[in-house]
Amino acid sequence: MPTPRDLYEILGVQKSASADDLKKAYRKLAMQHHPDRNPGDKKAEEKFKELSHAYDILSDEQKRAAYDRFGHDAFQGGGGAGGFRPGGEGFDFSSSFADIFEDLFGMNGGQGRRSQGNNATRGADLRYNLSISLEDAFTGKQEQIKVTTSATCESCHGSGGEKGSKPTECPTCHGSGRVRASQGFFTVERACHACQGIGKIIKDPCRTCAGSGRVRKEKTLLAAIPAGVEEGTRIRLSGEGEAGLRGGPAGDLYIFLSVKPHPLFKRDGADIHCSVPVKMTAAALGGSIEVPVLGGGRVKVTIPEGTQSGQQFKLRGKGMSILRSSQRGDMYIHTEIETPARLNRKQRDLLKDFDKASEGSSPEADRFSARVRELWRDLKE
């Protein structure tokens, strides 16, 4: 029989390597050579078995001390690790791969698995959709909301058991909250079906909450909505979500805001846009118009002579509040020149007289007519 290789050499570490160094070296090499990553590769399978055997001995303080003193002779002729042969049958890949499997799935070397056995579980977060007006978004407000959620049972104070009773260790998972099942080369862990992953069972459940430690309850909360919030803003109320299980911390409540459309204003970030109808005579002769602004009140806007439809006027600092700032955006007035409708006879006669005398007062219309005449002339030629 060939002389077995040195276990430290197999893992690629020095004899003085710490337990942490051994673990890192094993995980790196084991993931590299695991048969699942190398299907059909017998050499990889043998290498993986050899690595696992070496780590099985060196990761155990007593086995390592025996190996350091007596070498491989310390494990000859006995059970346990001595029964292993790198090329032998019956090797349990699932148990040897457990640490790697935990790392791959973020279980931090088994800590994640054990934490599932903690009978205190954080409550779920909740979402509440709240629709507010543009004025509320501008000024901010205190909004009272009602939320139906899971609250800690007052009868058992969240323990889930009747007074005087205590949760006992789950006999199925032995308090870990997890059960293992081997599937090929892997060990798959699932939440224990008997205790739902809590690790404890209640033999005498609370009559009020049926052992859950929680009851459905409606509660009223006050949400502070700051000035300047926008569509989709999220407000977090810490600890106002569902109550935790078995005394665990409560989740959070997230309020998602939507801003209702406004009949006069359109918002663009911190700016406000408002379309204002202007009489034809005011646009032609000039004058002033009054427009409402957010926060109440009106502002007078001067309309110069010859104002055209779609012309824009800027009111600095009259727009939306800006979140966590004392500044405000701007407001933009867009003119819409209104053509007179439902004219009486006198108005018609005046407009006809104006039309006869208005040559040169509509330069854009005159230029357009000239271009049309040129186009027709070119087509005829």
C-alpha positions as CSV (number, residue, x, y, z in Angstrom):
1,M,0.0,0.0,0.0
2,P,1.5,3.4,-0.9
3,T,2.4,5.8,1.9
4,P,-0.5,8.2,2.5
5,R,0.1,11.8,1.7
6,D,0.6,14.4,4.4
7,L,-2.7,15.9,5.4
8,Y,-1.3,19.4,5.6
9,E,0.2,19.1,2.1
10,I,-3.2,17.9,0.8
11,L,-4.8,21.1,2.0
12,G,-1.8,23.2,1.0
13,V,-1.2,24.7,4.4
14,Q,1.6,24.8,6.9
15,K,1.5,22.6,10.0
16,S,1.2,25.7,12.1
17,A,-2.0,26.8,10.2
18,S,-4.8,28.1,12.4
19,A,-8.3,26.5,12.3
20,D,-9.5,29.5,10.3
21,D,-6.7,29.0,7.7
22,L,-7.6,25.3,7.5
23,K,-11.2,26.1,6.9
24,K,-10.5,28.7,4.1
25,A,-8.1,26.3,2.4
26,Y,-10.5,23.4,2.5
27,R,-13.5,25.4,1.2
28,K,-11.5,26.9,-1.7
29,L,-10.2,23.5,-2.8
30,A,-13.4,21.6,-2.1
31,M,-15.5,23.9,-4.2
32,Q,-13.0,23.6,-7.0
33,H,-12.9,19.8,-7.0
34,H,-16.5,18.9,-6.0
35,P,-18.0,16.3,-8.3
36,D,-21.0,18.4,-9.0
37,R,-18.8,20.9,-10.6
38,N,-16.8,18.3,-12.4
39,P,-19.4,15.7,-13.6
40,G,-17.8,12.5,-14.8
41,D,-14.3,13.5,-13.6
42,K,-13.1,10.6,-11.4
43,K,-9.9,12.5,-10.6
44,A,-11.9,15.4,-9.2
45,E,-14.0,13.0,-7.2
46,E,-10.9,11.3,-5.7
47,K,-9.4,14.7,-4.9
48,F,-12.5,15.8,-3.2
49,K,-12.6,12.7,-1.0
50,E,-9.0,13.2,-0.1
51,L,-9.5,16.9,0.8
52,S,-12.6,16.1,2.9
53,H,-10.7,13.3,4.8
54,A,-7.8,15.7,5.5
55,Y,-10.1,18.4,6.8
56,D,-12.2,16.0,8.8
57,I,-9.1,15.1,10.8
58,L,-7.4,18.4,11.0
59,S,-10.5,20.4,11.9
60,D,-11.0,18.3,15.0
61,E,-8.6,19.4,17.8
62,Q,-8.3,15.9,19.3
63,K,-7.8,14.2,15.9
64,R,-5.3,16.8,14.8
65,A,-3.3,16.4,18.0
66,A,-3.2,12.6,17.5
67,Y,-2.2,13.0,13.8
68,D,0.6,15.5,14.7
69,R,2.0,13.0,17.2
70,F,1.5,9.7,15.5
71,G,0.7,10.5,11.9
72,H,-1.6,8.2,9.9
73,D,-0.9,5.4,12.4
74,A,-3.2,7.1,14.9
75,F,-6.2,6.2,12.7
76,Q,-5.3,2.7,11.6
77,G,-7.6,-0.3,12.5
78,G,-10.4,1.8,14.0
79,G,-13.6,3.3,13.1
80,G,-14.4,6.9,12.4
81,A,-11.9,8.6,10.2
82,G,-9.7,5.5,10.1
83,G,-12.3,3.7,8.0
84,F,-11.8,6.1,5.2
85,R,-9.9,5.3,2.0
86,P,-9.4,7.9,-0.6
87,G,-10.5,5.5,-3.3
88,G,-13.1,3.7,-1.2
89,E,-16.9,3.4,-1.5
90,G,-19.6,4.8,0.6
91,F,-18.1,8.3,1.1
92,D,-20.8,10.8,2.2
93,F,-20.5,13.8,0.0
94,S,-23.5,15.5,1.6
95,S,-22.0,15.8,5.1
96,S,-18.5,16.8,3.8
97,F,-20.0,19.4,1.5
98,A,-22.2,21.0,4.2
99,D,-19.9,23.8,5.1
100,I,-19.4,24.8,1.4
101,F,-23.1,24.6,0.8
102,E,-23.7,27.0,3.7
103,D,-21.1,29.4,2.3
104,L,-22.6,29.3,-1.2
105,F,-26.0,30.2,0.1
106,G,-24.8,32.9,2.6
107,M,-25.3,30.8,5.7
108,N,-21.9,31.9,7.2
109,G,-20.5,28.6,8.3
110,G,-23.6,27.2,9.9
111,Q,-24.5,30.4,11.8
112,G,-27.5,31.0,9.5
113,R,-28.8,27.5,10.1
114,R,-28.6,27.8,13.9
115,S,-30.2,31.2,13.9
116,Q,-33.3,29.6,12.4
117,G,-33.7,27.8,15.7
118,N,-34.1,31.2,17.5
119,N,-37.7,31.3,18.5
120,A,-37.8,35.1,18.2
121,T,-38.5,36.1,14.6
122,R,-38.8,39.6,13.2
123,G,-42.2,40.7,11.9
124,A,-42.9,41.4,8.3
125,D,-42.7,44.9,6.8
126,L,-46.0,46.4,5.6
127,R,-46.8,48.7,2.7
128,Y,-49.5,51.5,2.8
129,N,-50.4,53.5,-0.3
130,L,-51.4,57.1,0.4
131,S,-52.8,59.6,-2.1
132,I,-52.3,63.3,-1.3
133,S,-53.2,66.5,-3.1
134,L,-50.6,68.8,-4.7
135,E,-51.3,71.4,-2.1
136,D,-50.5,68.8,0.6
137,A,-47.3,68.0,-1.2
138,F,-46.5,71.7,-1.2
139,T,-47.2,72.5,2.4
140,G,-46.6,69.1,4.1
141,K,-49.1,67.7,6.6
142,Q,-49.8,65.3,9.4
143,E,-51.8,62.5,8.0
144,Q,-53.8,60.0,10.2
145,I,-53.9,56.5,8.8
146,K,-55.5,53.3,9.9
147,V,-53.6,50.0,9.4
148,T,-54.8,46.5,10.0
149,T,-51.9,44.4,11.1
150,S,-50.6,41.6,13.3
151,A,-50.1,42.9,16.9
152,T,-48.6,41.1,19.9
153,C,-51.2,39.1,21.7
154,E,-52.0,40.7,25.0
155,S,-53.1,37.4,26.6
156,C,-49.8,35.6,26.2
157,H,-47.6,38.6,25.6
158,G,-46.4,37.1,22.4
159,S,-45.2,33.8,23.9
160,G,-48.0,31.8,22.1
161,G,-48.7,29.7,25.2
162,E,-51.3,29.7,27.9
163,K,-50.2,31.3,31.2
164,G,-47.7,29.2,33.0
165,S,-46.8,27.1,29.9
166,K,-43.5,27.4,28.1
167,P,-42.4,26.4,24.6
168,T,-40.5,23.1,24.4
169,E,-37.8,22.0,22.0
170,C,-39.2,20.6,18.7
171,P,-38.6,16.8,18.7
172,T,-38.4,16.7,14.9
173,C,-35.5,19.2,14.4
174,H,-34.2,19.1,18.0
175,G,-34.5,22.9,18.3
176,S,-32.6,23.9,15.2
177,G,-35.7,24.8,13.2
178,R,-34.2,23.1,10.1
179,V,-34.3,19.5,8.8
180,R,-31.8,18.0,6.3
181,A,-32.4,15.8,3.4
182,S,-29.7,14.3,1.1
183,Q,-30.2,14.8,-2.6
184,G,-27.3,13.3,-4.5
185,F,-24.1,15.0,-3.5
186,F,-25.9,17.8,-1.7
187,T,-27.5,18.2,1.7
188,V,-30.6,20.3,1.3
189,E,-31.9,22.1,4.4
190,R,-35.6,23.2,4.8
191,A,-37.6,24.8,7.5
192,C,-38.9,22.1,9.9
193,H,-42.5,21.3,9.0
194,A,-43.4,20.5,12.7
195,C,-42.4,23.9,14.1
196,Q,-42.4,26.0,11.0
197,G,-38.7,26.7,11.4
198,I,-39.0,28.2,15.0
199,G,-37.4,25.3,16.8
200,K,-40.0,25.3,19.5
201,I,-43.5,23.8,19.8
202,I,-46.2,24.8,22.2
203,K,-48.1,22.0,23.8
204,D,-50.7,24.3,25.5
205,P,-51.3,27.1,23.0
206,C,-52.9,30.5,23.9
207,R,-56.7,30.4,23.3
208,T,-56.7,34.0,22.1
209,C,-54.1,33.8,19.4
210,A,-54.1,29.9,18.8
211,G,-50.4,29.8,19.7
212,S,-49.2,32.3,17.1
213,G,-48.4,35.0,19.7
214,R,-50.1,37.5,17.4
215,V,-53.7,38.8,16.7
216,R,-55.1,40.9,13.9
217,K,-55.7,44.5,15.1
218,E,-56.4,47.9,13.5
219,K,-54.3,50.7,14.8
220,T,-54.3,54.4,14.0
221,L,-50.9,56.1,13.2
222,L,-49.9,59.6,12.5
223,A,-47.6,60.0,9.5
224,A,-45.6,63.2,9.1
225,I,-45.5,64.2,5.4
226,P,-42.7,66.8,4.7
227,A,-43.2,69.7,2.3
228,G,-41.8,69.0,-1.2
229,V,-42.5,65.2,-1.4
230,E,-42.8,63.8,-4.9
231,E,-44.7,61.0,-6.6
232,G,-43.4,57.7,-5.3
233,T,-41.8,59.1,-2.1
234,R,-41.4,56.4,0.5
235,I,-41.9,57.2,4.2
236,R,-40.7,54.6,6.8
237,L,-42.3,54.2,10.2
238,S,-39.9,52.0,12.2
239,G,-41.5,49.2,14.2
240,E,-45.0,49.8,12.9
241,G,-45.2,46.7,10.8
242,E,-46.3,43.3,11.9
243,A,-45.4,42.1,15.4
244,G,-42.6,39.6,15.6
245,L,-43.0,36.0,16.6
246,R,-42.2,34.9,20.1
247,G,-41.1,38.3,21.2
248,G,-39.2,39.2,18.1
249,P,-38.9,42.8,16.9
250,A,-41.7,44.3,14.8
251,G,-41.3,45.0,11.1
252,D,-41.6,48.5,9.6
253,L,-44.4,50.2,7.8
254,Y,-43.6,51.9,4.5
255,I,-45.9,54.6,3.2
256,F,-45.8,55.1,-0.6
257,L,-47.1,58.5,-1.7
258,S,-48.9,59.3,-4.9
259,V,-49.9,62.9,-5.8
260,K,-53.3,63.5,-7.3
261,P,-53.6,65.4,-10.6
262,H,-54.4,69.1,-10.1
263,P,-57.1,70.9,-12.2
264,L,-54.9,74.0,-12.8
265,F,-51.3,73.1,-12.2
266,K,-48.8,70.6,-13.7
267,R,-45.7,69.7,-11.8
268,D,-42.3,69.2,-13.2
269,G,-39.9,68.5,-10.4
270,A,-39.8,71.7,-8.3
271,D,-41.4,73.7,-11.1
272,I,-45.1,74.4,-11.7
273,H,-46.7,75.0,-15.1
274,C,-50.1,76.7,-15.6
275,S,-51.9,77.4,-18.9
276,V,-53.9,80.7,-18.7
277,P,-56.5,81.7,-21.3
278,V,-56.0,85.4,-22.4
279,K,-58.5,87.5,-24.3
280,M,-57.6,88.4,-27.8
281,T,-58.0,92.1,-27.0
282,A,-55.7,91.8,-23.9
283,A,-53.1,89.9,-25.9
284,A,-53.2,92.5,-28.7
285,L,-53.3,95.7,-26.6
286,G,-51.4,94.4,-23.6
287,G,-52.5,94.4,-20.0
288,S,-52.3,92.2,-17.0
289,I,-53.8,89.0,-15.7
290,E,-54.1,87.4,-12.3
291,V,-53.1,83.8,-11.7
292,P,-53.4,81.7,-8.5
293,V,-50.3,80.3,-6.9
294,L,-49.7,77.3,-4.6
295,G,-50.0,78.2,-1.0
296,G,-52.9,80.6,-1.6
297,G,-53.2,84.0,-3.1
298,R,-52.8,85.5,-6.5
299,V,-50.1,87.1,-8.6
300,K,-50.5,89.8,-11.2
301,V,-48.7,89.0,-14.5
302,T,-48.1,91.8,-17.0
303,I,-49.0,90.8,-20.6
304,P,-47.1,92.9,-23.2
305,E,-48.7,94.2,-26.3
306,G,-48.8,91.6,-29.1
307,T,-48.5,88.5,-26.9
308,Q,-48.9,85.3,-28.8
309,S,-50.5,82.0,-27.9
310,G,-48.0,79.7,-26.2
311,Q,-45.8,82.5,-24.9
312,Q,-44.2,81.7,-21.5
313,F,-43.8,83.9,-18.5
314,K,-41.6,82.9,-15.5
315,L,-42.5,83.7,-11.9
316,R,-39.3,83.0,-9.9
317,G,-39.7,81.3,-6.5
318,K,-43.4,80.6,-7.0
319,G,-43.2,76.9,-7.7
320,M,-43.1,73.8,-5.5
321,S,-41.4,73.5,-2.1
322,I,-38.1,71.6,-2.3
323,L,-37.7,68.7,0.1
324,R,-35.5,69.5,3.1
325,S,-34.9,73.0,1.8
326,S,-36.2,76.5,2.3
327,Q,-36.1,77.3,-1.4
328,R,-38.9,76.9,-3.9
329,G,-39.0,76.1,-7.6
330,D,-40.4,78.5,-10.3
331,M,-43.8,78.9,-11.9
332,Y,-44.3,79.1,-15.6
333,I,-47.4,80.8,-17.1
334,H,-48.3,79.6,-20.7
335,T,-50.6,81.9,-22.5
336,E,-53.5,80.6,-24.6
337,I,-55.0,83.3,-26.7
338,E,-58.8,82.9,-26.8
339,T,-60.6,83.6,-30.1
340,P,-64.0,85.4,-29.5
341,A,-67.0,83.2,-30.0
342,R,-70.8,83.8,-30.2
343,L,-70.3,87.3,-31.6
344,N,-73.3,89.7,-31.9
345,R,-73.8,91.9,-35.0
346,K,-72.0,94.9,-33.6
347,Q,-69.0,92.8,-32.7
348,R,-68.9,91.3,-36.1
349,D,-69.0,94.7,-37.8
350,L,-66.2,96.0,-35.6
351,L,-64.0,92.9,-36.4
352,K,-64.7,93.4,-40.2
353,D,-63.7,97.0,-40.0
354,F,-60.6,96.0,-38.0
355,D,-59.7,93.3,-40.5
356,K,-59.9,95.9,-43.4
357,A,-57.6,98.2,-41.4
358,S,-55.2,95.5,-40.0
359,E,-52.9,95.2,-43.0
360,G,-49.3,94.7,-41.6
361,S,-50.5,94.0,-38.0
362,S,-50.2,90.2,-38.4
363,P,-46.6,89.6,-39.8
364,E,-46.6,85.8,-39.3
365,A,-49.9,85.4,-41.2
366,D,-48.7,87.8,-44.0
367,R,-45.4,85.8,-44.4
368,F,-47.3,82.5,-44.5
369,S,-49.7,83.9,-47.2
370,A,-46.7,85.1,-49.2
371,R,-45.1,81.6,-49.1
372,V,-48.3,80.0,-50.3
373,R,-48.6,82.3,-53.2
374,E,-45.0,81.6,-54.2
375,L,-45.6,77.9,-54.0
376,W,-48.6,78.0,-56.3
377,R,-46.7,80.2,-58.7
378,D,-43.9,77.7,-58.9
379,L,-46.3,74.8,-59.5
380,K,-48.0,76.6,-62.4
381,E,-44.7,77.3,-64.1
